[in-house]
Amino acid sequence: MSEIFERAARALYENCDDSDHEDWDEMGESLREPWRRGARAVLEAIREPTEDMLIACHKAVVFEQDTPEYVGWQAMIDELLREG
């Protein structure tokens, strides 16, 4: 499992409404797997950016000098979070 899926799965799990859930690091692999599938489903659902996300990416990349590659990605995710 890639790092991004693991981070996303852990975030889903830790933000669920069940206050009695056990620590992620203490869980067995079989209990983590549904959360990983959920993380994959979320990432697949947001794979195609919205128009606003593309505009945010363009602004971040075009208007800033010496922009690292990830800035466009972060700008799109930030826009998605603003939409939500």
N, C-alpha and C positions, 0 to 999 in steps of 0.2 A: 504494500500500500504506500502510495507516495505521501510525502510530508503534507501537501496541501489537503489531501483527502483526510488524513489523520487529524489535522487541525480543525477542519470543518466538522468532522464527525464528533470530535470532542466538544466543540462549541455547541453543536446541536444538543448533545447529551447533557452538558452542564447547564443549559438554558431551558431544559424541559421543566414542566410544572411539578414533577414528582420530587418533593423535598427530601424524601427518604432514600434516594438512589445512592448506590455505593460509589466510592471513588473510582474514576476512570482507570487509574493505574492499578487498581486492585481487581478489575473485572477480567474475566476470561475472554479469550478471542471470540468465542461463539456469542457472547453477549455484546461485544463491540460491533460485530458484523452488521446487524440491522442499522446501526447508526452510520456506518460507513456507506451502506447502500443509500441511506437517506441523503448523505452528503453528496454522493454521486448524482442522485436525482436532482438535487438543488442546482448543482453546477451545470448539469445538462439543460435544465430549464432556463438558466440565465446565459447560456452560451452565445445566443444572438443578442448583441447589444441593442438598446433602444436608440432612437435618433438623438435624444438628449445625452446619452452616454457617449456617442460618437462625437458630438459637438464638444463635450467636456474634454475628451481625449485630444481632439484636435487643438483646442485652446492650450491645453497643458503642454503639448509637445511642440507646437509651432511657435508659440509666443514666449517661450523660455529658452534662454541660451544654455548650451551644454546640459541638456536634459537627459538624465539616465533613462534607459528604456522602460523601466517599470513605472515611471511617472504617468504615462498614458493609461496603463492598467489601473493604477490607483485612482486616477481621475474618473475613470468609468465606474469603478466600484463606489467611489464617493457619491457620484451622481445617482447611482442606483439606490444607495442608502437614503439620499435626500428624497427620492421619489416615494420610498416606502413609508 
